[in-house]
Amino acid sequence: MKALVLSGGAGTRLRPITHTSAKQLVPVANKPVLFYGLEAIAEAGITEVGVIVGDTAEEIRAAVGDGSQFGIKVTYLQQDAPLGLAHAVLIAREFLGEDDFVMYLGDNFIVGGITGLVDGFREERPEAQILLTKVPNPTSFGVAELDGAGRVVALEEKPKEPKSDLALVGVYLFTPAIHEAVRSIEPSWRGELEITHAIQWLIDQKRDVRSTTISGYWKDTGNVADMLEVNRSVLETVEPCRDGSVDEATEIIGRVRIEKGARVTGSRIVGPAIIGADTVVSDAYIGPFTSVSEGCRIEDSEIEYSIVLRGSSLTGVRRVEASLIGRDVEITPAPRNPSAHRLVLGDHSKVQISS
């Protein structure tokens, strides 16, 4: 088998972070979301991986390289515009050849990996196999309708009136039969070739399309709330270590990972949490489910349930929580007088102010 990993897309729901960074490279527990997917693919025994890239191709290439760090061989496939998942299959035709493949959305996160799913597909080889999970808001996803025997009878992309609460997870398995399907469909009202339409074509042609409903943890990390939730989930499994320096005045509680070159003084850190390499934490409180990337400074401040990206600083700031802070950001207190908020915000920013 091969793998096709989708790493294009603009990441509009994560703006302004994704104005300057690929959404698949936003870190969870100080590791890009995309890396978790590539590791899961490697663990499933798949070594040939095609990575679909778009406007952020240069950044993805720099981070992933030739794939050797994951034990895989990567081929980059350029998608000039976000024309849909089925379009990605179309442009990957030469790379995929006549091999079965798994298609993995690079901003999705699945706890437990995909090894069992891939092994089962290799043995039984239906034309297509999809993953489903129950969601509270099916109108935001591709939704599957099953018959009484649990067979897939219909798929619909972001339906206004969903016929079930079973959403498609961003992992699909296909035989070469999918190539005929993606050539046989027309663009949707969004102007995209939808993979749900291609799978529906297989269903209509009486091909063998199966589903697996997963009860484990899955998230599409397309917005800040989901990013923070995935960060929380991963941090719950973090292995504690103290590769950096911690002074005697510091209190460490629970599973806390302090990476090489980090310096912590006079602070209280309650895990699970990660302090990145060469980060300085001084006279600060870092609460549970917080990831601080490398080269940051947290001084005389409090932060909890948040993600802080590379090179950012919080100085003299009280109580920051449920926040995603980008790279090289400086956060400081506002002047006491006059009593006003002074803001410099980029496009699509979201700010909550306590009056």
FINU-556864 format. One record per residue (C-alpha): x, z, y; residue number from 1. Coordinates in steps of 0.001 Angstrom, whole numbers, plus 500000, padded with zeros to 6 digits. Example, Ala and Ser with C-alpha at 12.3 -4.5 7.8 and 13.67 -1.06 7.14 Angstrom:
2
east 512300; up 507800; north 495500; seq 1 $
east 513670; up 507140; north 498940; seq 2 $
This chain:
355
east 500000; up 500000; north 500000; seq 1 $
east 500852; up 499573; north 503654; seq 2 $
east 499602; up 501417; north 506709; seq 3 $
east 498295; up 500168; north 510039; seq 4 $
east 498522; up 502766; north 512805; seq 5 $
east 496712; up 502167; north 516078; seq 6 $
east 498684; up 503375; north 519080; seq 7 $
east 497313; up 501230; north 521882; seq 8 $
east 494409; up 502226; north 524115; seq 9 $
east 494436; up 503594; north 527638; seq 10 $
east 493407; up 507180; north 526911; seq 11 $
east 490983; up 507308; north 529831; seq 12 $
east 489491; up 510648; north 528738; seq 13 $
east 492899; up 512329; north 529094; seq 14 $
east 493610; up 511125; north 532616; seq 15 $
east 495556; up 511901; north 534719; seq 16 $
east 498000; up 512814; north 531898; seq 17 $
east 497725; up 509323; north 530407; seq 18 $
east 498410; up 507553; north 533698; seq 19 $
east 502076; up 508142; north 532896; seq 20 $
east 502138; up 508883; north 529173; seq 21 $
east 500674; up 507418; north 525974; seq 22 $
east 497786; up 509517; north 524698; seq 23 $
east 499240; up 509453; north 521171; seq 24 $
east 502394; up 511171; north 522456; seq 25 $
east 500711; up 514152; north 524102; seq 26 $
east 502160; up 517077; north 522134; seq 27 $
east 500287; up 519470; north 519882; seq 28 $
east 502386; up 522549; north 519088; seq 29 $
east 505255; up 520702; north 520831; seq 30 $
east 505019; up 517629; north 518578; seq 31 $
east 503254; up 514365; north 519510; seq 32 $
east 499868; up 513858; north 517859; seq 33 $
east 501047; up 510477; north 516542; seq 34 $
east 503863; up 512118; north 514570; seq 35 $
east 501404; up 514143; north 512465; seq 36 $
east 499742; up 510910; north 511351; seq 37 $
east 503029; up 509194; north 510534; seq 38 $
east 504116; up 512237; north 508511; seq 39 $
east 500807; up 512193; north 506590; seq 40 $
east 501314; up 508498; north 505791; seq 41 $
east 504858; up 509130; north 504543; seq 42 $
east 503669; up 512067; north 502421; seq 43 $
east 501131; up 509737; north 500786; seq 44 $
east 504014; up 507563; north 499586; seq 45 $
east 503475; up 504697; north 502037; seq 46 $
east 506682; up 503374; north 503577; seq 47 $
east 505743; up 500092; north 505298; seq 48 $
east 503882; up 500856; north 508514; seq 49 $
east 502620; up 498482; north 511187; seq 50 $
east 502115; up 500159; north 514569; seq 51 $
east 499696; up 498474; north 516969; seq 52 $
east 500896; up 498962; north 520560; seq 53 $
east 499523; up 498001; north 523958; seq 54 $
east 500507; up 498832; north 527531; seq 55 $
east 502462; up 501916; north 526431; seq 56 $
east 504501; up 499986; north 523847; seq 57 $
east 507861; up 500878; north 525368; seq 58 $
east 507150; up 504606; north 525257; seq 59 $
east 505820; up 504449; north 521670; seq 60 $
east 508891; up 502485; north 520548; seq 61 $
east 511231; up 504995; north 522187; seq 62 $
east 509530; up 507930; north 520458; seq 63 $
east 509010; up 506450; north 516981; seq 64 $
east 512034; up 504150; north 516735; seq 65 $
east 512428; up 502335; north 513430; seq 66 $
east 510499; up 505078; north 511607; seq 67 $
east 513510; up 506397; north 509691; seq 68 $
east 512963; up 509914; north 511068; seq 69 $
east 509694; up 509938; north 509088; seq 70 $
east 511024; up 508154; north 506012; seq 71 $
east 509141; up 504939; north 506797; seq 72 $
east 509901; up 501435; north 508080; seq 73 $
east 508001; up 500531; north 511241; seq 74 $
east 506966; up 497058; north 512406; seq 75 $
east 505524; up 496882; north 515932; seq 76 $
east 502517; up 494631; north 516541; seq 77 $
east 501521; up 493895; north 520141; seq 78 $
east 497840; up 493930; north 521096; seq 79 $
east 497603; up 492437; north 524580; seq 80 $
east 494210; up 493980; north 525324; seq 81 $
east 492065; up 496699; north 523687; seq 82 $
east 489765; up 494286; north 521857; seq 83 $
east 488671; up 496592; north 519042; seq 84 $
east 489826; up 497993; north 515718; seq 85 $
east 488822; up 494883; north 513793; seq 86 $
east 490880; up 492810; north 516248; seq 87 $
east 493873; up 494999; north 515348; seq 88 $
east 493363; up 494020; north 511704; seq 89 $
east 493218; up 490357; north 512740; seq 90 $
east 496534; up 490401; north 514586; seq 91 $
east 498164; up 492360; north 511736; seq 92 $
east 497204; up 489723; north 509136; seq 93 $
east 500735; up 488424; north 508566; seq 94 $
east 502195; up 491924; north 508316; seq 95 $
east 499512; up 493134; north 505896; seq 96 $
east 499637; up 490072; north 503636; seq 97 $
east 497659; up 490619; north 500437; seq 98 $
east 498368; up 494343; north 500241; seq 99 $
east 495869; up 497161; north 500306; seq 100 $
east 496273; up 499315; north 503397; seq 101 $
east 495199; up 502454; north 505192; seq 102 $
east 494236; up 502144; north 508849; seq 103 $
east 494946; up 505308; north 510817; seq 104 $
east 493987; up 505955; north 514429; seq 105 $
east 497087; up 507408; north 516068; seq 106 $
east 495245; up 509981; north 518175; seq 107 $
east 493341; up 511482; north 515234; seq 108 $
east 494316; up 514706; north 513528; seq 109 $
east 493424; up 515647; north 509947; seq 110 $
east 494502; up 518945; north 508436; seq 111 $
east 495750; up 518540; north 504869; seq 112 $
east 496869; up 514928; north 505181; seq 113 $
east 495576; up 511872; north 503312; seq 114 $
east 497532; up 511928; north 500042; seq 115 $
east 494548; up 512728; north 497822; seq 116 $
east 492441; up 510068; north 499499; seq 117 $
east 495143; up 507406; north 499114; seq 118 $
east 495761; up 508310; north 495456; seq 119 $
east 492045; up 508010; north 494672; seq 120 $
east 491804; up 504663; north 496428; seq 121 $
east 494802; up 503307; north 494502; seq 122 $
east 493078; up 504163; north 491225; seq 123 $
east 489563; up 502870; north 491947; seq 124 $
east 490157; up 500175; north 494618; seq 125 $
east 486760; up 499692; north 496256; seq 126 $
east 486808; up 496982; north 498933; seq 127 $
east 486594; up 499680; north 501581; seq 128 $
east 486536; up 503429; north 501753; seq 129 $
east 485630; up 505434; north 504851; seq 130 $
east 485920; up 509091; north 505722; seq 131 $
east 482919; up 510914; north 507145; seq 132 $
east 482393; up 514320; north 508670; seq 133 $
east 479365; up 516089; north 510133; seq 134 $
east 479400; up 516285; north 513937; seq 135 $
east 477040; up 517892; north 516462; seq 136 $
east 477105; up 514830; north 518768; seq 137 $
east 476852; up 511686; north 516601; seq 138 $
east 475993; up 509471; north 519595; seq 139 $
east 479684; up 509608; north 520528; seq 140 $
east 480921; up 508151; north 517210; seq 141 $
east 480452; up 505461; north 514651; seq 142 $
east 477728; up 506839; north 512353; seq 143 $
east 477044; up 506168; north 508676; seq 144 $
east 473689; up 506100; north 506924; seq 145 $
east 473738; up 506958; north 503215; seq 146 $
east 471100; up 506394; north 500566; seq 147 $
east 469834; up 509022; north 498142; seq 148 $
east 472781; up 508388; north 495823; seq 149 $
east 475281; up 508860; north 498644; seq 150 $
east 476156; up 505165; north 498973; seq 151 $
east 476835; up 503680; north 502398; seq 152 $
east 473920; up 501458; north 503420; seq 153 $
east 474496; up 501046; north 507160; seq 154 $
east 476955; up 501767; north 509945; seq 155 $
east 476271; up 501885; north 513671; seq 156 $
east 478701; up 502288; north 516556; seq 157 $
east 477716; up 505055; north 519018; seq 158 $
east 473971; up 504787; north 518344; seq 159 $
east 471462; up 506002; north 520920; seq 160 $
east 469258; up 507267; north 518078; seq 161 $
east 471574; up 508233; north 515174; seq 162 $
east 470180; up 508054; north 511662; seq 163 $
east 472527; up 510794; north 510470; seq 164 $
east 475065; up 513294; north 511731; seq 165 $
east 477879; up 511752; north 509665; seq 166 $
east 480596; up 510333; north 511912; seq 167 $
east 483406; up 508045; north 510839; seq 168 $
east 486777; up 509767; north 510874; seq 169 $
east 489642; up 507622; north 512166; seq 170 $
east 491081; up 506822; north 508719; seq 171 $
east 489964; up 503773; north 506709; seq 172 $
east 491204; up 502259; north 503427; seq 173 $
east 490862; up 498558; north 502670; seq 174 $
east 491708; up 495887; north 500140; seq 175 $
east 492428; up 492356; north 501470; seq 176 $
east 488653; up 491742; north 501411; seq 177 $
east 488517; up 493163; north 504943; seq 178 $
east 490333; up 490094; north 506304; seq 179 $
east 487367; up 487859; north 505520; seq 180 $
east 485063; up 490420; north 507093; seq 181 $
east 486926; up 490650; north 510423; seq 182 $
east 486929; up 486840; north 510665; seq 183 $
east 483181; up 486739; north 510089; seq 184 $
east 481955; up 489009; north 512879; seq 185 $
east 481321; up 488496; north 516601; seq 186 $
east 482347; up 490750; north 519497; seq 187 $
east 479956; up 493597; north 520272; seq 188 $
east 478285; up 494230; north 523636; seq 189 $
east 481508; up 496022; north 524583; seq 190 $
east 483424; up 492790; north 524082; seq 191 $
east 485272; up 494271; north 521096; seq 192 $
east 485492; up 493378; north 517423; seq 193 $
east 484143; up 496565; north 515862; seq 194 $
east 485497; up 497746; north 512522; seq 195 $
east 482038; up 499178; north 511807; seq 196 $
east 480614; up 495632; north 512020; seq 197 $
east 483272; up 494370; north 509605; seq 198 $
east 482493; up 497123; north 507112; seq 199 $
east 478769; up 496423; north 507553; seq 200 $
east 479494; up 492785; north 506711; seq 201 $
east 481067; up 493954; north 503442; seq 202 $
east 477987; up 496063; north 502726; seq 203 $
east 475680; up 493133; north 503438; seq 204 $
east 477762; up 490988; north 501065; seq 205 $
east 477182; up 493599; north 498329; seq 206 $
east 480845; up 494559; north 498276; seq 207 $
east 481939; up 497997; north 497063; seq 208 $
east 482052; up 500266; north 500123; seq 209 $
east 482454; up 503970; north 499439; seq 210 $
east 482612; up 507089; north 501542; seq 211 $
east 484167; up 510510; north 501289; seq 212 $
east 482701; up 513339; north 503345; seq 213 $
east 485410; up 515759; north 504357; seq 214 $
east 484741; up 519393; north 505106; seq 215 $
east 488255; up 520102; north 506344; seq 216 $
east 489457; up 520025; north 509899; seq 217 $
east 489382; up 516754; north 511841; seq 218 $
east 489615; up 515998; north 515536; seq 219 $
east 489781; up 512944; north 517729; seq 220 $
east 492189; up 514253; north 520374; seq 221 $
east 490769; up 512015; north 523077; seq 222 $
east 489915; up 514753; north 525577; seq 223 $
east 491391; up 518002; north 526854; seq 224 $
east 489016; up 520314; north 524984; seq 225 $
east 489848; up 518678; north 521650; seq 226 $
east 493588; up 518681; north 522407; seq 227 $
east 493472; up 522423; north 523027; seq 228 $
east 491441; up 522990; north 519869; seq 229 $
east 493895; up 521008; north 517722; seq 230 $
east 496764; up 522923; north 519346; seq 231 $
east 495036; up 526162; north 518364; seq 232 $
east 494569; up 524972; north 514786; seq 233 $
east 498216; up 523935; north 514368; seq 234 $
east 499583; up 527090; north 515977; seq 235 $
east 497714; up 529189; north 513418; seq 236 $
east 500171; up 527852; north 510822; seq 237 $
east 503333; up 528140; north 512929; seq 238 $
east 506387; up 529740; north 511313; seq 239 $
east 507825; up 532398; north 513624; seq 240 $
east 511467; up 532225; north 514647; seq 241 $
east 513791; up 533440; north 517384; seq 242 $
east 516388; up 530736; north 517823; seq 243 $
east 516480; up 531471; north 521556; seq 244 $
east 517372; up 534737; north 523299; seq 245 $
east 514920; up 537607; north 523798; seq 246 $
east 515865; up 540749; north 525736; seq 247 $
east 514901; up 544325; north 524821; seq 248 $
east 512318; up 544546; north 527592; seq 249 $
east 510271; up 541766; north 526009; seq 250 $
east 507389; up 542449; north 523621; seq 251 $
east 506689; up 539823; north 520941; seq 252 $
east 503422; up 540195; north 519015; seq 253 $
east 502323; up 538003; north 516108; seq 254 $
east 503654; up 534565; north 515131; seq 255 $
east 505830; up 533342; north 517964; seq 256 $
east 508347; up 530500; north 517761; seq 257 $
east 511147; up 530637; north 520317; seq 258 $
east 513251; up 527504; north 520072; seq 259 $
east 516966; up 526991; north 520625; seq 260 $
east 518203; up 527550; north 524152; seq 261 $
east 515029; up 529324; north 525345; seq 262 $
east 515500; up 532586; north 527266; seq 263 $
east 512804; up 535263; north 527430; seq 264 $
east 513195; up 538354; north 529630; seq 265 $
east 510846; up 541163; north 530605; seq 266 $
east 507824; up 539388; north 529187; seq 267 $
east 504987; up 539830; north 526718; seq 268 $
east 504185; up 536993; north 524304; seq 269 $
east 501208; up 537231; north 521958; seq 270 $
east 501137; up 534656; north 519199; seq 271 $
east 500528; up 532265; north 517806; seq 272 $
east 502614; up 530552; north 520446; seq 273 $
east 505627; up 528273; north 520858; seq 274 $
east 508293; up 528472; north 523550; seq 275 $
east 510201; up 525191; north 523677; seq 276 $
east 513943; up 524609; north 523794; seq 277 $
east 515723; up 525548; north 527035; seq 278 $
east 512560; up 527036; north 528529; seq 279 $
east 512874; up 530191; north 530657; seq 280 $
east 510182; up 532868; north 530489; seq 281 $
east 510651; up 535745; north 532913; seq 282 $
east 508340; up 538676; north 533751; seq 283 $
east 505436; up 536718; north 532324; seq 284 $
east 502558; up 536993; north 529893; seq 285 $
east 502007; up 534155; north 527418; seq 286 $
east 498846; up 534591; north 525407; seq 287 $
east 497674; up 533249; north 522043; seq 288 $
east 497372; up 529518; north 521290; seq 289 $
east 499813; up 528427; north 523968; seq 290 $
east 502463; up 525722; north 523554; seq 291 $
east 505179; up 525531; north 526186; seq 292 $
east 507401; up 522441; north 525857; seq 293 $
east 511118; up 522147; north 526456; seq 294 $
east 512783; up 522737; north 529816; seq 295 $
east 509908; up 524686; north 531396; seq 296 $
east 509919; up 527806; north 533551; seq 297 $
east 507195; up 530472; north 533337; seq 298 $
east 507965; up 533223; north 535845; seq 299 $
east 505798; up 536125; north 537040; seq 300 $
east 502750; up 534321; north 535655; seq 301 $
east 500038; up 534581; north 532995; seq 302 $
east 498947; up 531711; north 530752; seq 303 $
east 496838; up 531544; north 527604; seq 304 $
east 495194; up 528914; north 525330; seq 305 $
east 497039; up 526102; north 527069; seq 306 $
east 499539; up 523279; north 526642; seq 307 $
east 502436; up 522915; north 529078; seq 308 $
east 504427; up 519690; north 528907; seq 309 $
east 508139; up 519118; north 529475; seq 310 $
east 509870; up 520311; north 532634; seq 311 $
east 506921; up 522085; north 534267; seq 312 $
east 506936; up 525462; north 536022; seq 313 $
east 504478; up 528234; north 536792; seq 314 $
east 505744; up 530754; north 539323; seq 315 $
east 503769; up 533727; north 540637; seq 316 $
east 500492; up 532416; north 539218; seq 317 $
east 497902; up 534765; north 537807; seq 318 $
east 495719; up 533820; north 534869; seq 319 $
east 495885; up 530204; north 533821; seq 320 $
east 493867; up 529410; north 530704; seq 321 $
east 492340; up 526499; north 528757; seq 322 $
east 494624; up 524096; north 530644; seq 323 $
east 496635; up 520967; north 529874; seq 324 $
east 499560; up 520782; north 532286; seq 325 $
east 501520; up 517543; north 532471; seq 326 $
east 505239; up 516845; north 532746; seq 327 $
east 507342; up 518071; north 535689; seq 328 $
east 504409; up 519888; north 537294; seq 329 $
east 504990; up 522754; north 539746; seq 330 $
east 502299; up 525436; north 540021; seq 331 $
east 502670; up 528124; north 542688; seq 332 $
east 500303; up 530467; north 544568; seq 333 $
east 498495; up 529189; north 547633; seq 334 $
east 499343; up 530888; north 550966; seq 335 $
east 497102; up 533894; north 551650; seq 336 $
east 496383; up 532773; north 555200; seq 337 $
east 494574; up 530713; north 556186; seq 338 $
east 492145; up 531177; north 553299; seq 339 $
east 491988; up 527591; north 552103; seq 340 $
east 492887; up 525448; north 549119; seq 341 $
east 495562; up 522812; north 549594; seq 342 $
east 495485; up 520064; north 546973; seq 343 $
east 497418; up 516911; north 546134; seq 344 $
east 495553; up 515252; north 543262; seq 345 $
east 495928; up 511923; north 541510; seq 346 $
east 493128; up 509597; north 540474; seq 347 $
east 490635; up 510909; north 537896; seq 348 $
east 491844; up 514507; north 538289; seq 349 $
east 489565; up 517446; north 537466; seq 350 $
east 489992; up 520793; north 539234; seq 351 $
east 488061; up 524066; north 539002; seq 352 $
east 488490; up 526444; north 541937; seq 353 $
east 487458; up 530103; north 542102; seq 354 $
east 485998; up 530740; north 545541; seq 355 $
